[in-house]
Amino acid sequence: MLFSSLVVAGAALVARSQAQSDASVPAPGSTSLQAQSSSPSIEAQTTTTVTVTPSSTGSMQNQSSSSLYIEPTVPTGVPIAGDYTGALRPQIHFSPPKFFMNDPNGMFVDSNGTYHLYYQYNPTDIVAGNQHWGHATSKDLYTWVNQPIAIYPGAEGEGIFSGSCVVDVNNTSGFFPSQSNGVVAIYTLNTMEEQTQEIAYSMDGGYTFTKYSGNPVISIGSTQFRDPKVIWHTPTESWVMVIAYSQDFVIGIYTSPDLKDWTHASNFSHHGLLGLQYECPNLVSIEMVNATEQDMWVLTISINPGAPLGGSITEYFPGSFNGTHFTAVDAAARIADFGKDNYAGQFFYGVPDFAPQISIAWASNWQYSQVVPTGTLEGWRSAMSLPRVNTLANITRIGYDLVSTPYDLTPLYDAPLAQNSSLGNGTVLADYSNLESGAIYFEVNITSIPAANVTGTANFTFMSSVTGERVRGGFYLGGDTPFFIDRGDIRGFDNPFFTDKVSSNNIIGPQGTFMMSGVIDRSILEVFLDGGQRSATQTFFPEGRLDVMLISAGGLNEGVEVSVAAWGLKSTWATEQDMNGTVVGNNTMSGNSTMAMRRRGMFGQM
């Protein structure tokens, strides 16, 4: 959930862990188990049941999330207002009204088709800490309404760390005897002594929460045990949790009939890139496309620090899941996004099983997220990625691949900026200085690429006509077909860990085709290759506004065809502003519908 300095409590924690070295726990999540077994087996762990004793703070009956400890400067019952007009503020990406945001949490879609996004939020400073659950809602995944803070710490020194939400349609928890849309949040409570798992329930559709009086629901005496993601597993009719024993490089799998009593089922350990710790796991059933295999499951794990480019990154594992054990198809480490700024992505609960799954990630990196200039210049830090539609494919030479594309952008299209169906070895230049949002969608399609002796490049550049700064990228059709993004000519932020160039390789399709598309949104660029077989997220912070687009192709073989299109995108925040340019958010809370979920339009235009 957070970088290690937020979760390591120093010598006092070590002393406490040593004092608990004889505690019985279901998996190697605490420091104490390392002395007993340096390589714990999955089989030895599969039948252990968690016995949970409620903490002293859990004895209070049904305390609401806002009736415990509240800092005087943190508002309750009303959203925090924000100014979204800043030069670096993205206009179609979600960002907090002010102060610091990191991981997406608790994401679900309700029976009205409203998407709920919670997020790690410090409502008092522009750096991480003092963790609450912020909240926003949307009908289209682009137009967000800021809601009041959803879950607050219960005492000074506590933090509400990452977690998930589910809709308890069948009232398995017993919290909702007269409704079918009760929401339960499952999150990590972080203190200096321990990380425990707690639940809170909402009777108004996820707007306000009451903390369960029997918390914690899982406690193993560890300071590195966090980020529960819970799903409903229909074949076994049980709740399933994946959770990180972070510094043991273990993902634990738990099951429960009621979200209160949890049994440890198995472990998934030491797979892929390890970094220095595992965080923010997700387990999701997903549609297989263009393959004969049956639909599959994907387990994602975020690692931080220790990504190949430094800092944080997310990897994923395709496989099968039987309700208690996840088995990966192979030992390969697959990266979800080859950029520097995509971490802790989460899938929305409530999307049907084995359908295209919708996700959002945090568009930053722990190496520099707390010092980027948006904090001092505009009073906020961090944005989320675009919402993405995800499927799994089995691609020639590559094998299993998580294919991610932006959720339908067409409702945001403004006037076209460029269209050329026969660019060839040519250039398209567009001045978008009059585009208020500064946000653009662009795509390049190349066809009739020969099977051998391929040459040529396709490139894009976004630059400032005032300062000369630029962000650029491009694809080499020959050789080992590399693609690159370069943010090194942007001068508004300098940091030794702000890697200026990233690259990947993308095989040309068997029909001799290649496509790249992307969205640039003031201070964030997301690029998708060949319909999302590869994707990259890069933030950048220019001194001058980018206002010129250049797309070109050169050196192509005879007969290769190139088409280019670009559209300006409407700001989704501009429609939320009052006469003073302030986004106030929702001051009236609503929920509690029990309508059946509407599938139509769930994935936008596919």
N, C-alpha and C positions, 0 to 999 in steps of 0.2 A: 504494500500500500504506500509506504513512504520510504525515503532514503534512510539509511541505517542509523544516522545520528538521531532521528526522531524516535527510534524504537529501542535503542540500547540505552539502558539507564545507568551504566557505570558500575562501580565497585559494589554498590549496594545490591544490585541485581545478581552479581556473581555470588555474593555471600548467600543470598536467599536461595539461589539455584542449588548451591552446594548443600544447604540445609535440607533441601527437599530431595536429595539424591536417592532416597529409598522410595519415593512416591511411585505408585503404580499408574502408568499412563499407557494409552493404547497404541502409540506410535512414536517414533524417535523424534519428537518435536521439542523436547526440553534438553537442556544441557546435561542433565543428570543421566540420561540414557546413553550418552556418548561414552561414558566410562564403562557401561555394561556391554555395549555392542557397537563396534564401529561400522558394522555392515548389517543392519537389521533386515531380516527377511520378510517379504510380504506374507508368506504363508503363516509365519508365526504370529502375525498380527490380525488375522482375519476374523477371529471369533471374540475379540475382546469387547466388552461392553463398557461404555463410559458411565461412571457413577458420579453424579454431580451434586455437590452440596451448595445450596444458594449462599451467596455472600451476605455479609451483614447489611450491605446496602440494598439487597434484594428483598428485605423484609417489608419494605413499604408497599402498601397495597395499591396497585394500579396507578402508579404515578405517571402523569402525562409527561411528554418529553420537554415541555416548557414550564413544568411546575417545580423542577428541582433547581440546581445551581444555574443561575443566569448572570452573566456579566452585565453590569449596568449599561455598557455601550452597545450591547447586542440587542436588536429589536426582536420582539416576539409578536406573532400574529399579523405582522405586516411585512411585505417584501422590502428588501434594501433597494433603493433607487440608484440608477447609474447613468452615466453620460457615455453614449455609444457613438459620439461624433468625432472622436480622436482620430488622428491621421493613421495610427497603427491599428486601430480597432477593426477586426474583421466584421464584415457586414452580412455574411450568410452562415458563418460559423457561430456556434454558441460560445460565449465567454461570460464570466460573472459580472454582476453590476459594478462591483469594485472589489478591491483586495485580492487575495490569493486563492486559486483553485488548482486542484490536481485531479486524482482519479475519478472517472465516472463510477457511480454506485447505483445499486438498486433499480436498474432500468427495467421497466415493464410497460406493456401496452394494455389499457383497460378495456372494458366492454363497450365503451363509447368510441373506441378508436383513438383515444388520447394517449400520447406517449409521455411517460414520466421519466425524467432524467434527474437523479440525485447526484451529488458530487462532493468530494472532499473540499471543505471550505473553511478558510480562516476569515471570519467576518470582522477582524480587528487589525489586520496588518497585511502587508504586501509580500510576506514570506510565509513559509509553511509553519504550522503549529496551531494550537487551539482548535483542533479539528471538530467541525460540525458537519451535518449533512445539509448542504444547500439543495434547492429544488427548483425545477422549471418544467413546464409542460408545453406540448406542441401537438397540433393536428397533422402537420406535414413534415416534421423533423427539421424544418428550417426556420419557421416562424415560432420563436420561443416566448413564453410568458413567464417572467420571473415570479416565483411563489415565495411565501415566507419560508424561513429556515424550517426544515422538517424535524430534525432530531438534534438535541443539544446535549453536551456533557452534563453529567449529574453532579459533579463536584469539581472543585479547582484541581487542576493537574490531570484530569481525565481527558481522553480524546475519543471521539466517535470515529473509528477508522473504517476502512473499506468493507463493503458487504453487498448484499443483494436484497431484492424484494420478490415475493411471490403473491399470487392471488389465491386465497384459500377457498376455492369455490365450494368444496364439500364440507367446510367447517371442521376439518380434521383437528384443528387446534382447540376447538371449543370456545374460541373468542367471539364467534359470530353466529349465534343461534338463530337469528332471524334475517340473515342476508347471505348472498352468494358472491359478493364482491369485496369481502374483507381482505385487507392487505397486511402481510407480515413482513417486517424488515428483519434481516439477520445480519449482524455486523460485529466487528471486533471492538471491544472496549479496551483501550490502551491506558495503562497506568504505569507508574515507575516500578511496580512490583510484578506485573503479569499482563499478558494479553489473553483475555477470555472472550468467549462468544456469547452474545446476548441477542434477545429478540424484543421487538416492539410491535404493537399491532395498531391498525388504523381502521376505524369504522366509517370514515368519510371518503374512502377511495384513495388514500395515500397522501392526504394533505396535512393531517395532524396524527401524531402517534402517542400511544401509551406504552410505557416500558413494562414488560412482564415482571410480576412480583417475584417469580421464581428464578430470576437471572442470577448467575450465568447458566446457560444451558450446556455449555462445555467449558471445563476448566481443567488444565493438565499441569499447571504450575510452570508454564513456559513464558518467556518474554519474546519469543520468536514464533508465534502461532497465530496466523491472521488471514483475513480476506476471504471469508466464506462466500461461495457462490452456490445457491440452492436451486434445484429444478425438481419438477414432479416427473417420476418415472412411471409411465402408464402400465407397462407390462407387469411390474411388481407392486403397483399401487402404493408407492412409498415416496417420501421425499429423499433426495440425494444431495449431499453436500460435498463439494471439493474445497479443500482448504490447504494453505501452505504451512508446512513446518520449514520456515524460510531458510534457516542456515544449516539445516540437515539435507537440503535438496530433495525434499519429499513432498509429494502431494498426497494428503490423506483423503480417503473416501469414506463418508459416513452415511448412514441411513436412519430414517425416523418415520414413525407413523403419524406424528402429530406436531412436528416442529419444536417440541419441547424435550423429548427424550431421544438421545442420539446414540447409535451403536457404530463403533468403528468397524469397517468392512474390509478395507485393503489399503495398500500403498502403491503409488507410482513414483519411483525414485530414481535419481541420478540418470535422467534421460536428457539428451540434447546438450545445448550449451548450459553450463552451470552458473557462470558469473560468480558472484559472491553470495547471492541468495535468490530463492524463488519468491515470487509474489503473485497475487491477483490471478489465480487460476480460473478458467471457465471450462465447462463441459456442455456440449450442445450437440443435438442430433441435426444432421444437415443433408440437404439434397445433393446427390451425385448427378452430374450432368455429363453428357457425351461419353458415357461409359456403360458397360454391361453390369458392373457391380451393383449390389444392393446399396441403398442409402446407408450412410455411415455416421460416425460420431467424430467430433474433433475436440481435443483437449488443448487449451492454450495455457501457456505459462509465461509470465513476465519475469525478466531477470534484471536486477539492478543492485550494484553496478556490475560491470563486466561484459557489456555488449561488445561485439567485434569493433565497432567504431567508438566505443567508450560510453559509459553511463548505462542507460536503460533501453530495453528492446523487448519485443514479444516474439516467442516462438510457438509453434503448434505441432500437434501430432494427430494425424488421422488414425482411426482405429475402430474397434468394436467395444460395446459396453453391455453387460448383462444385468445391470442393476446393482452390482457390488464390485465388479472388477473392470478396469479399462485395460485393453490390450492394444498397443500400437502396431501398425502394419509393419513397421521396420524401425531401425535405430537412428534414422536420419533426423538431423536438426533442420527444420524449415522455418525461415524467417517470415513473419507476417507482413512486414513493411521494411524496405531497405533504406529508408530515410533515417534521419537522426531523431525525428520528433514524432514518434508514435508509440505510445506505451499504455499498458494497463487497460486495453480495450475490453469492453464487456458487451455481451449479447443481450438483447431485450427478452425478458421473460414474457410469455404470452403469444409468441409467434408459433404457429402450429409445428409439431414435430416433423422432421424430415422435409421441411420446406426451406426455401432460401431464408437465411437468418440475417437479422439486422443488427449492426454493431456501431458503437461509437468509442473512440479512444481519446486519451489525453494527448494533445499535440504539443509536447514539450519533452525535455530531457532533464533528469535530476542533476546533471553536471552544471547546468547554468540557469535552470528555471527560476531561481530566486534572485537573479541579478539582471535579467533582461530589462531593457529600458522602458517597457510599458509601465512598470511600476512607478518609477520616479517621474515619468513624463505624463502619464495619464491615470495613475491610481489603480491599475488592475494588472494582474499577471495570469497568463495562460488561457488558451482556448481549447475547445474540443475539436477533433477531426470532423470532417464531413460524415454524416450517417452513411454507412455502406451496406450494400446487399451482398451477402456472401454465399457462395456455393462451393462444392468440392468437385474437382475434375481430375481425370487421369490423362495427362498430356504426354504426347510423344517425346521420348528421351528424358523428360523431366520427372514423370511419374505423378504422384498425388500432389495437387496444388490447390491452395485456398484462393479462389477467384473472388476479388472484391471490386465492386464498382460503386460509384456514388448513387445514393437513392435519387429517384427521379428529380432532375433539375429543371425540366421544361417549364413548370409553372413560374420559375424565376426569370425566364428569358425576357430580356428587354430587346432593344433594337439589335439586329445583327451588326457585328463590327467588320467581319470579313467573310467572304465566300468565294472560293475559286476551285472549280472542279477539274481543272487541267493545269495545275501549277508547273509540273515538270521540274526542270532545273531552274527554278525561279524564286521570287521573294514576294511576300505579302507584308505590307506595312500599314499599321493602323494607329491613329492618334485617338486615345480614349480619355483625354484630359477633361472632356465634358461629361464623362460617365460618373455620376455622383457617387455611386457605391464603390467604384474602383475595383469591382469584382468581375471576373471574366471566366467563361468556360470556353475552351478551345479543343479542337481535335484535328489530327492529321491522319489520313488514310493513304497507304501506299499499296499498290497492286501490281501484278505482272512482274514480280521480282524473279529473276532467273534462278535456276537451281545451282548454278556454279559461276565462279568468277564474278561475284557480286561486288559492286563498288557503290560509293555514294554515301551521303549523310542527309539527315533531316534534323533541323535545329529550330529552337524557339528562344527568343530573348524578350524580356520585359525590362524597360529602362526608364529612367527619369530624364526628361528633356532639360531639367534645370541643373541637376547635380551630376549627371552622367552615370549614376549608379545603375547596376543591372543584376538581374537574376537570369540565368540561362540554362539550357539543357539541350541534349541532342542524342541521336542514335546513329551509330555507324553500321551500315548494312553489310559490310564486308567483314572478313576476319572472324573473330569470335563474337561478333554482334554486340558490342557494349553500348550501354546507355549511361549518361551522366547528368548530374545536376550540379551547378556551381553557384554558390551564393557569396563567393569571395569578393565580389566587387560591390558589396553593400557596406556602407561605412558607419551605420548608426549603432553598431555593437561590436565590441572586440573582446574576445575571451579565448584563452588557450584551448578550451575544450569545445568551442563552437566550430566543429569541423566544417570547413567551407565547401568541400566536394564529396559527393557520394556517387557510387556507380553500381551497376548490376549488368547482367547479360540476359538477353531475351532472344530466344530462337525464332527465326522467321518461320511462319506457318507453312505447313506442307503445300498449301495452295499458292505460295509465293506472295503472301500478304503480311503487312505490319500496320498496326494502328497505335497511336499514342493520343491520349487526351489528358486534360488537366483543368484544374481550377486555381486561379490566383486571386487572393482576397486580402489585399492591402499588405499584410505581413505574414501570410502563410501560402504555401504552394503545395498542392497535392497532384501527383501525376500517376496515370494508370496506363499500363502497357498491354496491348493486345487484349482489350476487354477485361482488364483487371488481373491478368496472370501475374503481373508484377505491379507493385505500387510503392510510392515513396511520399513521405510527408516531411517538408522542410519549412521551418520558420525563418524569417529574416526581418531586419529592422532598419529600413532606409531613413536617411536624413531628409531626402526629398521624395515627393510622391511619384510612384511609377505611373507613367501615362502614355508610353509608346510600346506597341507590340510588334515584333518582327518574327515572322515564320518563313523559313527558307529551306530549300533542298538544292543539292549540288552534287555533281560528279556521278549522277545516276546512270545506270546502263540504259542503252537505247530501248525504248518501248515501255519503260517503267512509268506508271501513272501515279500522280499525287493529287489529292484533293484536300482542301483546307477549309475549315469553317470556325467562326468564333462569334460568341454572343456576349453582350454585356448582361450582367445579372442585377436584378433589383435588390436593393437593400431590404432585408427582412426586419431590421431594427428600426429603420426610419418610420415605418408604420406604427411603431409602438411609442414614439416620442410625443411628449406634450409640447405646448407652445414654447417652452424654455429649452427644448432639446433633450429633456430628461426622460428616460424610460423608468416609469414608476413601478410597473408590475401589477400583479393581481391583488387587490385589497379585499376581494370577496372570495371566500373559499367555497368550493362546490365539489360534489362527487356523488357516491352512493347509488349509481345506476346499476341495475342488475340485468341489463339487456345482454343478449348473446353477442359475442364478439363478431364484428363485421370483417370478413376476410377480404371483401372486394376493396381493392386499392391499398391493401396493406403494404405492398412492396413498391408502390408507385408504378410508373410505366417501365416495364421490363424490356 
